[in-house]
Amino acid sequence: MLELSTPIKYVKRVGERVAEALAKRGVETVEDLLYHLPFRYEDRLNPLPISGLKAGAMASVIGEVRGTALLKTRSMPLFEMTVGQGLSTVKCMWFHGEYLRDKFRVGQMVALYGRVEASRSTAGRFKMIQPQFEILPAQDGPEAEFVRLEMGRIVPVYEFLGGTTAWGAKLTSRWLRRVLWGIFEELEEKTGAVPETVPAALLKRLKLPGRMEALRSIHFPEAGTPMVELMSAATPGHRRLIFEELFYLELGLELKRRRMREREGTAFVTNVKVREAIKQVLPFHPTAAQKRVLGEIADDMRKPQPMRRLLQGDVGSGKTIVAMQAALVAIENGYQTALMAPTEILATQHYLSARKLLGNVLSPRTGKPYRVTLLTGSLDEATKREARGRIFRGETDLAIGTHALIEDKVDFENLGLVIVDEQHRFGVQQRFRLMKKDTALDPDVLVMTATPIPRTLALTLYGDLDASVIDELPPGRTPIVTRRTTEERAEDVWGFVRKQVAAGRQAYIVYPVIEGAKDDQPELDFAHDVEEQGSEKAAGKKAKTSKGKAAKTEKLFESKKPLRAASDMYEELRKGALAGLRLGLLHGRLSADDKEVAMRRFQRGDTDVLIATTVIEVGVDVPNASVMVIEHAERFGLAQMHQLRGRVGRGAAKSYCILMTGGKVSEQAEARLDAMVRTQNGFELAELDLQQRGPGEFFGTRQAGLPEFRVANLIRDRALLELAKKEASRFAEQPDPAISHEEKDAVWARLKQQWQRRYGLVEA
């Protein structure tokens, strides 16, 4: 008899071979398959008649195959099929459709789903381009018992799981429906085969169905279930599974916070000498936000529990100075501070800033200068060995570096504070490794980010941290004038750059790729040419990407013009439009030394115009730079453009950001560009970026420390996330008395198993 933990190979119609293919997609047990939910539904209970189709609408149609043809056009083969109902017909077309040549037979019944378009050649007729399709079983054929799963009901459609059956057929939605139907029939015969995972009293109070009822209603919806609720995952069944997933996530984070409060940290003192040290590096006019945030950090550092705090601040808000002040609190208490940055450029920038900030001041505690050490992977071995020795012997107050700081060879004498910059570019485990360096007490941790993080995302990505936000810019920071234009007006743009240089300013020109059209260039994280061929596999991928990920899969290479690239344009501009100016080139393929030389020259003013890729996105501070030109701006994400814009406007001079587009601009790119022109509010832009790209791509990295959700969607399910957070906190602090001890124990046991297996973020 089946149970949720039963290996999938023992399920009817699966077997060893199919189980191996499913395991590659993370489906190993009956439970895993039950949580492979439909990505959309077709209303085959009330399919639209062909005569009732409307151009522009998405529609489900069931009809008979009347004829097929493979047409050879000048650009590609085109497969055409005519489907009819009585006297009404609709034409279906698939580009590059050779693979469909022998798929259909006249007289077969097919279900179609896709966008309806008006026929250009015949008035009142319609066509469907690249529709999803399914060949339906004959009423009296060998598969007649399954007709009820395919016709006369709301039918679930699943993402393709890969693999084939023993006889070589694809594991289609139809195959999945049959397997799942059989699983439900077996499970329903055995009481308790699907154990409940949320206490009954909590389900009753929130008016949510039980687990088995929820799963059944999602896979095989009852007639009358509103299609709009099914397609937006808003049915009671969906809400129940989403709440459960988010409840356990938030309960795990709550447990982490509790364990952290139980740990022993350093209770730093903030005496006269500490305050004197901080005053030495205070900006002339700190903002109210900077003072408030420093107060929150100091309060945490005074407690005997280790600090775990997130410091958010928009581009140029003055986070670094606050972090340095926190470092001084630890240093003046006799402890070391480590600052970890994601790139060598940013680590070097922090090192130079720290040297500049602390270079002319003495420690009130020791009466000596502060000792700052840089440790990055590209340093020669002798220099690294010397740096590690200084850190180990306690001859370094502030160690700044990249992931080289968390190597096993690096040991601190008495690490008291860890500062992690741009945390999302590290794995969560990397942060833990630095925190776990051999110290008697847990160090305090301050996580910094210039990427404004919407609250919904912060609740999951940084749910174990308390948050501080610097929400105002320092005085003297002037708003940046942002304009968009097209490549046709490039000469005007280069003329403007020349005027700014003539006035003593400097400029950046940023390109999405380093050279030509390569596919190994990590700088270009937004330019993906995705052609969906209408296959079930493509449809599954497309649907699994939420509305938010659409920007990642837009067909961005609309224009046949090649991308202008940094290396090529450096040569072109040096000899042409910007001839006579001092140009520099900076990109990710340069050695660390060459990058540093290029950056130093620009910082000293020896370079007028720096031509670069997105390696300058974070951490580059040149107050004299007043112009940022972003070429092919339609190819960049909002967060990227906002970070790039933040490289200018850092001095007193009026600054400009020019977004230059080339070729056709997609609808989503238009929205990004318009938002950039409209606002400089990083949080507002981050919300739009999250909606467009989805949480998994929000940071330009899939890793990002985010859990992979099976059901929940952080954009769509914000309200349920807030509810789950509230209920998880209540359960951890003071559970409902109506919840039995057995139910409480079951929840904690499941949390331990699920949190470790699926999220792997438990610290202890």
DOTOR-768291 format. One record per residue (C-alpha): x, y, z. Coordinates in pm, whole numbers, plus 50000, padded with zeros to 5 digits. Layout:
BEGIN
REC      px      py      pz
REC       X       Y       Z
...
//
This chain:
BEGIN
REC      px      py      pz
REC   50000   50000   50000
REC   50135   50342   49906
REC   50249   50601   50159
REC   50395   50948   50101
REC   50745   50816   50165
REC   50709   50527   49914
REC   50983   50547   49647
REC   50830   50655   49318
REC   50951   50341   49136
REC   50683   50137   49318
REC   50399   50347   49178
REC   50192   50191   48899
REC   50308   50301   48548
REC   50645   50426   48681
REC   50908   50156   48740
REC   51289   50176   48768
REC   51368   50349   48438
REC   51113   50628   48473
REC   51202   50669   48843
REC   51565   50738   48746
REC   51454   51012   48506
REC   51220   51164   48767
REC   51494   51159   49033
REC   51698   51398   48817
REC   51414   51649   48863
REC   51399   51595   49239
REC   51098   51360   49228
REC   51195   51056   49436
REC   50888   50977   49648
REC   50510   50977   49620
REC   50507   51304   49817
REC   50747   51468   49573
REC   50517   51380   49281
REC   50205   51503   49464
REC   50376   51841   49508
REC   50451   51864   49137
REC   50146   52086   49090
REC   49976   52189   48763
REC   50102   52517   48621
REC   49773   52584   48442
REC   49429   52432   48373
REC   49209   52381   48069
REC   48834   52409   48098
REC   48729   52101   47901
REC   48400   52105   48085
REC   48304   52423   47901
REC   48549   52454   47608
REC   48483   52743   47375
REC   48307   52669   47047
REC   48520   52772   46750
REC   48236   53000   46641
REC   48267   53187   46972
REC   48641   53261   46955
REC   48764   53619   46992
REC   49091   53757   46858
REC   49348   53835   47130
REC   49200   53599   47393
REC   49354   53282   47536
REC   49119   52991   47472
REC   49071   52615   47517
REC   48925   52440   47212
REC   48836   52073   47157
REC   48788   51963   46799
REC   48853   51707   46530
REC   49164   51700   46310
REC   49047   51776   45955
REC   49384   51797   45779
REC   49758   51863   45820
REC   50039   51993   45600
REC   50412   52066   45635
REC   50479   52384   45438
REC   50828   52486   45326
REC   50861   52864   45360
REC   51165   53074   45272
REC   51266   53119   45637
REC   51153   52794   45805
REC   50930   52484   45780
REC   50574   52556   45899
REC   50339   52283   46021
REC   49972   52363   45967
REC   49669   52177   46101
REC   49298   52242   46053
REC   49072   52156   46346
REC   48695   52159   46314
REC   48366   52147   46504
REC   48079   52093   46263
REC   48109   52362   45995
REC   48348   52581   46200
REC   48724   52543   46168
REC   49036   52702   46313
REC   49387   52685   46168
REC   49680   52599   46396
REC   50041   52677   46301
REC   50377   52574   46449
REC   50707   52728   46334
REC   50992   52481   46274
REC   50720   52216   46294
REC   50891   51917   46129
REC   50868   51727   46458
REC   50486   51726   46422
REC   50481   51573   46071
REC   50356   51227   46184
REC   50195   51334   46511
REC   49830   51372   46404
REC   49579   51168   46204
REC   49260   51293   46040
REC   48964   51214   46266
REC   49157   51237   46595
REC   49013   51458   46872
REC   49257   51717   47006
REC   49250   51972   47286
REC   49417   52303   47203
REC   49517   52594   47425
REC   49664   52921   47306
REC   49613   53276   47190
REC   49353   53331   46920
REC   49441   53556   46627
REC   49225   53678   46342
REC   49305   53522   46005
REC   49457   53775   45763
REC   49338   53592   45455
REC   48977   53510   45549
REC   48743   53748   45733
REC   48569   53595   46034
REC   48817   53305   46055
REC   49074   53250   46329
REC   49413   53090   46377
REC   49622   52979   46675
REC   50000   53020   46659
REC   50208   52764   46852
REC   49913   52640   47063
REC   49962   52379   47334
REC   49797   52057   47224
REC   49694   51718   47353
REC   49563   51423   47152
REC   49256   51290   47333
REC   49180   50918   47374
REC   48901   50766   47170
REC   48574   50702   47360
REC   48584   50332   47271
REC   48960   50281   47240
REC   49202   50090   47465
REC   49236   50397   47689
REC   48862   50452   47727
REC   48884   50424   48108
REC   49085   50747   48111
REC   48849   50952   47894
REC   48697   51098   48213
REC   49039   51246   48301
REC   49067   51419   47964
REC   48712   51530   47875
REC   48415   51688   48047
REC   48615   51833   48336
REC   48871   52096   48434
REC   49199   51934   48327
REC   49536   52005   48493
REC   49843   52068   48276
REC   50189   51997   48419
REC   50541   52108   48352
REC   50730   51842   48158
REC   50939   51636   48400
REC   51177   51494   48141
REC   51236   51129   48067
REC   51033   50872   47873
REC   50825   50563   47945
REC   50964   50211   47898
REC   50841   50217   47535
REC   50999   50558   47465
REC   50696   50790   47496
REC   50738   51127   47672
REC   50612   51168   48027
REC   50337   51406   47920
REC   50063   51573   48121
REC   49833   51291   48014
REC   50071   51031   48158
REC   50103   51232   48481
REC   49726   51264   48522
REC   49688   50888   48503
REC   49969   50820   48749
REC   49838   51080   48995
REC   49479   50956   48965
REC   49600   50608   49059
REC   49800   50745   49353
REC   49497   50928   49494
REC   49278   50620   49460
REC   49531   50410   49655
REC   49596   50672   49922
REC   49226   50731   49984
REC   49179   50361   50060
REC   49416   50384   50358
REC   49329   50610   50652
REC   49627   50816   50765
REC   49833   50754   50450
REC   49865   51133   50413
REC   49945   51263   50764
REC   49831   51615   50849
REC   50111   51870   50881
REC   49926   52173   51018
REC   49740   52155   51354
REC   49364   52111   51314
REC   49282   52412   51534
REC   49501   52637   51317
REC   49338   52510   50996
REC   48992   52566   51144
REC   49072   52920   51259
REC   49218   53014   50918
REC   48938   52830   50729
REC   49184   52614   50534
REC   49119   52256   50412
REC   49313   51947   50522
REC   49623   51836   50335
REC   49471   51549   50136
REC   49166   51753   50041
REC   49390   52039   49928
REC   49612   51817   49712
REC   49314   51642   49549
REC   49135   51970   49473
REC   49448   52113   49304
REC   49523   51809   49086
REC   49163   51724   49000
REC   48943   52031   49059
REC   48571   51983   49104
REC   48337   52119   48836
REC   48244   52474   48927
REC   48587   52569   49069
REC   48645   52923   48935
REC   48909   52913   48661
REC   49043   53252   48768
REC   49118   53110   49116
REC   49286   52801   48971
REC   49504   52999   48733
REC   49612   53242   49006
REC   49669   52969   49271
REC   49399   53125   49489
REC   49171   52826   49556
REC   49136   52712   49920
REC   49355   52412   49832
REC   49632   52630   49690
REC   49612   52871   49982
REC   49643   52581   50226
REC   49961   52440   50067
REC   50115   52785   50023
REC   50044   52873   50386
REC   50196   52544   50502
REC   50517   52599   50309
REC   50558   52957   50429
REC   50456   52866   50786
REC   50741   52613   50813
REC   50985   52856   50653
REC   50897   53129   50902
REC   50895   52881   51192
REC   51249   52778   51096
REC   51360   53141   51086
REC   51191   53201   51422
REC   51383   52904   51564
REC   51708   53048   51428
REC   51636   53382   51595
REC   51563   53207   51925
REC   51881   53001   51910
REC   52079   53314   51833
REC   51938   53483   52143
REC   52059   53185   52346
REC   52416   53209   52213
REC   52689   53388   52400
REC   52841   53689   52230
REC   53055   53984   52331
REC   52890   54265   52528
REC   53087   54558   52383
REC   53108   54875   52588
REC   53056   55217   52434
REC   53254   55430   52676
REC   53418   55769   52633
REC   53711   55630   52432
REC   53477   55448   52193
REC   53267   55762   52141
REC   53586   55964   52088
REC   53701   55715   51819
REC   53365   55734   51642
REC   53364   56115   51645
REC   53700   56116   51465
REC   53546   55953   51157
REC   53197   56105   51170
REC   53102   56295   50855
REC   53070   56670   50908
REC   52691   56648   50893
REC   52568   56291   50953
REC   52208   56238   50848
REC   51940   56160   51102
REC   51910   55815   50941
REC   52283   55747   50986
REC   52264   55847   51352
REC   51953   55634   51409
REC   52104   55328   51244
REC   52435   55361   51432
REC   52232   55378   51753
REC   52050   55054   51663
REC   52382   54882   51587
REC   52545   55007   51908
REC   52245   54887   52114
REC   52286   54540   51961
REC   52661   54534   52019
REC   52616   54617   52388
REC   52404   54304   52440
REC   52568   53977   52552
REC   52403   53796   52256
REC   52569   53815   51914
REC   52428   54085   51684
REC   52265   53972   51361
REC   52165   54289   51175
REC   52095   54383   50812
REC   52196   54734   50708
REC   52007   54847   50399
REC   52084   55172   50229
REC   52025   55298   49880
REC   52317   55385   49655
REC   52522   55664   49814
REC   52333   55674   50144
REC   52647   55642   50357
REC   52637   55279   50470
REC   53014   55237   50462
REC   53078   55513   50716
REC   52825   55353   50952
REC   52992   55013   50908
REC   53333   55169   50986
REC   53191   55322   51303
REC   53062   54978   51407
REC   53410   54839   51334
REC   53561   55101   51566
REC   53329   54993   51850
REC   53475   54640   51823
REC   53834   54758   51772
REC   53825   54999   52069
REC   53707   54705   52280
REC   54022   54514   52179
REC   53864   54292   51913
REC   53929   54242   51542
REC   53683   54319   51263
REC   53654   54137   50931
REC   53491   54300   50627
REC   53409   54059   50341
REC   53323   54190   49991
REC   53214   53985   49687
REC   53470   54117   49436
REC   53834   54221   49446
REC   53746   54563   49309
REC   53498   54622   49593
REC   53734   54478   49857
REC   54015   54703   49732
REC   53777   55001   49730
REC   53684   54932   50095
REC   54053   54894   50183
REC   54143   55229   50026
REC   53842   55397   50189
REC   53935   55256   50531
REC   54298   55370   50490
REC   54179   55718   50391
REC   53926   55736   50675
REC   54154   55598   50947
REC   54491   55708   50809
REC   54520   56032   51005
REC   54359   55929   51334
REC   54495   55746   51638
REC   54313   55493   51849
REC   54211   55652   52182
REC   54263   55308   52342
REC   54618   55241   52221
REC   54734   55584   52105
REC   54855   55418   51782
REC   54727   55420   51420
REC   54466   55162   51322
REC   54608   54859   51141
REC   54422   54764   50821
REC   54505   54453   50613
REC   54384   54353   50266
REC   54353   53983   50178
REC   54231   53879   49832
REC   54287   53574   49614
REC   54499   53748   49350
REC   54770   53867   49589
REC   55099   53681   49552
REC   55152   53393   49796
REC   55415   53574   50007
REC   55187   53877   50056
REC   54894   53652   50146
REC   55106   53456   50393
REC   55221   53780   50558
REC   54860   53910   50575
REC   54736   53584   50730
REC   55016   53602   50987
REC   54923   53957   51091
REC   54558   53852   51127
REC   54650   53541   51332
REC   54886   53731   51565
REC   54633   54006   51629
REC   54849   54265   51448
REC   54550   54361   51234
REC   54253   54557   51366
REC   54050   54552   51044
REC   54088   54270   50788
REC   53928   54346   50452
REC   53902   54090   50176
REC   53703   53864   49947
REC   53606   53502   50013
REC   53979   53453   50080
REC   53894   53555   50439
REC   53695   53234   50494
REC   53964   52996   50377
REC   54077   52738   50632
REC   54425   52893   50643
REC   54286   53218   50787
REC   54256   53235   51165
REC   54180   53541   51376
REC   54323   53606   51720
REC   53997   53747   51857
REC   53733   53819   51591
REC   53456   54035   51737
REC   53266   54173   51437
REC   53198   54042   51087
REC   53076   54289   50821
REC   52948   54128   50499
REC   52896   54365   50204
REC   52648   54284   49927
REC   52553   53964   50112
REC   52328   53838   49831
REC   52638   53768   49621
REC   52754   53517   49881
REC   52589   53194   49984
REC   52430   53195   50328
REC   52674   52920   50425
REC   52970   53149   50344
REC   52843   53402   50595
REC   52820   53122   50854
REC   53176   53008   50781
REC   53317   53350   50863
REC   53105   53363   51178
REC   53242   53023   51280
REC   53610   53119   51279
REC   53783   52987   51590
REC   53674   53239   51850
REC   53565   53184   52209
REC   53243   53378   52155
REC   53020   53423   51850
REC   53117   53741   51665
REC   52858   54008   51592
REC   52748   54017   51227
REC   52648   54322   51023
REC   52521   54247   50671
REC   52522   54541   50430
REC   52348   54578   50097
REC   52298   54864   49853
REC   52033   54661   49673
REC   51702   54786   49811
REC   51520   54470   49913
REC   51139   54468   49913
REC   50998   54367   50251
REC   50857   54041   50116
REC   51198   53924   49999
REC   51375   54049   50312
REC   51141   53837   50526
REC   51276   53522   50363
REC   51630   53603   50249
REC   51718   53783   50573
REC   51446   53650   50799
REC   51697   53569   51072
REC   51829   53927   51085
REC   51700   54249   51240
REC   51684   54524   50979
REC   51806   54884   50976
REC   51742   55113   50681
REC   51927   55434   50590
REC   51645   55604   50408
REC   51791   55946   50329
REC   52088   56068   50129
REC   52371   56272   50286
REC   52367   56649   50226
REC   52538   56756   49908
REC   52415   56459   49705
REC   52234   56613   49410
REC   51955   56430   49225
REC   52075   56266   48905
REC   51907   56381   48583
REC   51804   56065   48396
REC   51716   56069   48028
REC   51660   55802   47766
REC   51749   55822   47400
REC   51822   55594   47103
REC   52145   55502   46927
REC   52040   55727   46638
REC   52130   56022   46864
REC   52465   55877   46971
REC   52658   56173   46825
REC   52462   56411   47050
REC   52545   56193   47350
REC   52917   56187   47268
REC   52906   56564   47221
REC   52755   56600   47568
REC   53026   56375   47717
REC   53291   56595   47553
REC   53133   56910   47708
REC   53134   56754   48054
REC   53500   56652   48020
REC   53584   57002   47899
REC   53422   57132   48219
REC   53660   56916   48423
REC   53427   56622   48483
REC   53461   56251   48407
REC   53224   55998   48254
REC   53144   55627   48247
REC   53016   55445   47938
REC   52882   55098   48018
REC   52821   54812   47774
REC   52642   54480   47833
REC   52917   54259   47686
REC   53295   54265   47668
REC   53351   54183   47302
REC   53135   54080   47007
REC   52854   53827   47048
REC   52987   53571   47295
REC   52789   53341   47520
REC   53046   53313   47799
REC   53023   53669   47923
REC   52879   53683   48274
REC   52834   54060   48264
REC   52530   54019   48039
REC   52274   53868   48273
REC   51966   53996   48098
REC   52018   53933   47727
REC   51879   53588   47667
REC   51726   53486   47336
REC   51460   53232   47425
REC   51248   53079   47152
REC   50951   52888   47286
REC   50857   52619   47034
REC   50516   52539   47176
REC   50623   52198   47305
REC   50498   52079   47640
REC   50850   52114   47778
REC   50877   52474   47668
REC   50529   52547   47794
REC   50614   52405   48132
REC   50926   52613   48161
REC   50743   52920   48050
REC   50464   52874   48298
REC   50683   52782   48589
REC   50853   53113   48546
REC   50611   53341   48722
REC   50493   53659   48564
REC   50798   53806   48734
REC   51048   53597   48540
REC   50902   53701   48208
REC   51174   53961   48167
REC   51435   53687   48192
REC   51273   53498   47906
REC   51162   53783   47682
REC   51282   53752   47326
REC   51535   54029   47364
REC   51735   53982   47048
REC   51458   54136   46835
REC   51705   54346   46640
REC   51946   54181   46397
REC   52206   54445   46477
REC   52501   54308   46677
REC   52548   54423   47035
REC   52793   54705   47076
REC   53061   54575   47313
REC   53304   54742   47552
REC   53632   54640   47383
REC   53510   54723   47033
REC   53360   55059   47131
REC   53673   55151   47326
REC   53867   55134   46998
REC   53592   55299   46795
REC   53539   55592   47033
REC   53913   55640   47093
REC   53969   55687   46720
REC   53636   55858   46644
REC   53376   56049   46847
REC   53591   56081   47162
REC   53930   56114   46994
REC   54168   56330   47195
REC   54013   56235   47531
REC   54189   55997   47769
REC   53991   55670   47760
REC   54020   55372   47992
REC   53881   55016   47963
REC   53759   54798   48251
REC   53590   54458   48229
REC   53573   54121   48403
REC   53834   53944   48190
REC   54117   54177   48291
REC   54357   54053   48557
REC   54308   54189   48909
REC   54619   54408   48865
REC   54497   54552   48535
REC   54154   54622   48685
REC   54314   54805   48977
REC   54539   55010   48748
REC   54239   55111   48530
REC   54035   55205   48835
REC   54316   55396   49006
REC   54382   55600   48690
REC   54015   55695   48674
REC   54005   55782   49044
REC   54314   56002   49014
REC   54162   56183   48714
REC   54420   56047   48469
REC   54134   55900   48264
REC   53851   56119   48132
REC   53612   55845   48021
REC   53600   55491   48157
REC   53448   55238   47917
REC   53334   54939   48117
REC   53097   54650   48172
REC   52893   54599   48487
REC   53205   54523   48694
REC   53173   54886   48808
REC   52819   54818   48936
REC   52912   54833   49304
REC   53178   54994   49516
REC   53336   55240   49273
REC   53350   55590   49422
REC   53472   55876   49202
REC   53312   56206   49315
REC   53430   56388   49001
REC   53236   56153   48766
REC   52918   56329   48653
REC   52796   56129   48350
REC   52685   55766   48324
REC   52598   55647   47973
REC   52440   55300   47961
REC   52440   55159   47607
REC   52182   54894   47517
REC   52000   54997   47834
REC   51708   54775   47731
REC   51930   54475   47806
REC   51988   54560   48173
REC   51780   54483   48480
REC   51643   54763   48695
REC   51868   54683   48991
REC   52172   54692   48762
REC   52077   55025   48606
REC   52002   55177   48946
REC   52340   55061   49083
REC   52519   55194   48775
REC   52341   55529   48802
REC   52461   55546   49163
REC   52822   55565   49042
REC   52761   55932   48955
REC   52611   56211   49163
REC   52866   56145   49437
REC   53012   56497   49426
REC   52870   56847   49422
REC   52843   56872   49041
REC   52510   56816   48865
REC   52511   56460   48733
REC   52345   56280   48444
REC   52248   55924   48353
REC   52176   55863   47984
REC   51998   55541   47889
REC   52069   55469   47523
REC   51869   55194   47351
REC   51940   55006   47030
REC   51693   54818   46812
REC   51345   54713   46917
REC   51257   54759   47286
REC   51026   54504   47446
REC   50726   54598   47657
REC   50899   54498   47980
REC   51217   54687   47890
REC   51001   54995   47821
REC   50858   54965   48173
REC   51210   54941   48321
REC   51339   55242   48129
REC   51034   55454   48210
REC   51071   55368   48580
REC   51437   55473   48574
REC   51346   55811   48426
REC   51051   55853   48665
REC   51212   55782   49002
REC   51539   55744   49190
REC   51372   55565   49481
REC   51559   55236   49501
REC   51284   55056   49691
REC   51022   55153   49434
REC   51249   55028   49156
REC   51323   54708   49349
REC   50952   54630   49375
REC   50912   54660   48998
REC   51228   54455   48941
REC   51097   54182   49170
REC   50764   54176   48983
REC   50935   54160   48645
REC   51208   53910   48717
REC   51079   53708   49010
REC   51269   53643   49334
REC   51496   53376   49189
REC   51650   53620   48939
REC   51610   53940   49143
REC   51977   53953   49240
REC   52114   53837   48907
REC   52211   53509   49069
REC   52004   53198   49116
REC   52178   53108   49440
REC   52107   53417   49648
REC   52040   53216   49963
REC   51674   53181   49872
REC   51491   52856   49937
REC   51337   52683   49637
REC   50963   52690   49693
REC   50746   52405   49569
REC   50415   52593   49590
REC   50464   52947   49717
REC   50553   53252   49509
REC   50693   53547   49703
REC   50545   53806   49470
REC   50198   53658   49445
REC   50169   53534   49804
REC   50279   53837   50005
REC   49967   53840   50221
REC   50005   53471   50305
REC   50373   53525   50390
REC   50278   53794   50642
REC   50010   53565   50787
REC   50253   53273   50807
REC   50511   53490   50984
REC   50254   53600   51241
REC   50126   53246   51301
REC   50478   53099   51321
REC   50576   53356   51583
REC   50260   53281   51779
REC   50319   52904   51758
REC   50678   52942   51882
REC   50592   53179   52167
REC   50250   53077   52289
REC   50069   52812   52083
REC   49692   52790   52072
REC   49579   52584   52377
REC   49350   52390   52140
REC   49661   52241   51973
REC   49750   51908   52133
REC   50100   51816   52254
REC   50116   51546   51987
REC   50042   51803   51715
REC   50305   52043   51853
REC   50567   51767   51862
REC   50475   51665   51507
REC   50522   52023   51382
REC   50867   52056   51541
REC   50971   51713   51412
REC   50860   51799   51058
REC   51035   52134   51079
REC   51363   51970   51170
REC   51334   51719   50885
REC   51209   51970   50625
REC   51430   52262   50725
REC   51745   52053   50706
REC   51654   51865   50385
REC   51502   52145   50179
REC   51659   52467   50305
REC   51979   52359   50479
REC   52006   52688   50665
REC   51994   52565   51024
REC   52294   52706   51199
REC   52321   52470   51492
//
